[in-house]
Amino acid sequence: MNLVSVALTVASPAIDGEVLSEASIDAQEMAYMNFARSEHRRLECLVRRLIIPALGGYDNDLAKELDRHLEQTRTFSCNFLWRHRHLGASHGVVGEEAGV
């Protein structure tokens, strides 16, 4: 009986990641940013699902202006410190326990 040796090569998975820049934010500030992001999401939902259609859609100048301000708020706040979200993941939203 002949034994055949088979070599198995297991490719090691590549580890993707991102080095985060240093952030100086305390737990309270992070909780406020988490809360602000959540509140902005709710406001955005109300404006885009209820108010803009009630104004006649994006053909209305006021509707376009509201949409632009929503986008600028998200953009210029860096999406409420989104790049540092992992640093504050253990901090709850204001009024909620951490990890909820």
ZIVENKA-V48166 format. One record per residue. N is the residue number from 1. RES is the residue in one small letter. PHI is phi in whole degrees, 0 to 359 (NA if undefined). Layout:
<<N:RES:PHI> <N:RES:PHI>>
This chain:
<<1:m:NA> <2:n:267> <3:l:259> <4:v:253> <5:s:271> <6:v:245> <7:a:263> <8:l:259> <9:t:251> <10:v:255> <11:a:285> <12:s:280> <13:p:292> <14:a:286> <15:i:258> <16:d:267> <17:g:192> <18:e:219> <19:v:275> <20:l:277> <21:s:287> <22:e:294> <23:a:231> <24:s:248> <25:i:227> <26:d:275> <27:a:301> <28:q:295> <29:e:297> <30:m:294> <31:a:298> <32:y:296> <33:m:293> <34:n:299> <35:f:295> <36:a:298> <37:r:297> <38:s:296> <39:e:294> <40:h:296> <41:r:300> <42:r:293> <43:l:298> <44:e:300> <45:c:297> <46:l:299> <47:v:294> <48:r:283> <49:r:266> <50:l:244> <51:i:287> <52:i:299> <53:p:299> <54:a:293> <55:l:276> <56:g:102> <57:g:88> <58:y:282> <59:d:283> <60:n:278> <61:d:298> <62:l:295> <63:a:298> <64:k:297> <65:e:294> <66:l:300> <67:d:298> <68:r:298> <69:h:293> <70:l:300> <71:e:295> <72:q:295> <73:t:298> <74:r:293> <75:t:294> <76:f:280> <77:s:267> <78:c:56> <79:n:52> <80:f:56> <81:l:62> <82:w:306> <83:r:295> <84:h:255> <85:r:300> <86:h:289> <87:l:294> <88:g:253> <89:a:299> <90:s:276> <91:h:265> <92:g:286> <93:v:287> <94:v:307> <95:g:92> <96:e:234> <97:e:284> <98:a:299> <99:g:83> <100:v:273>>
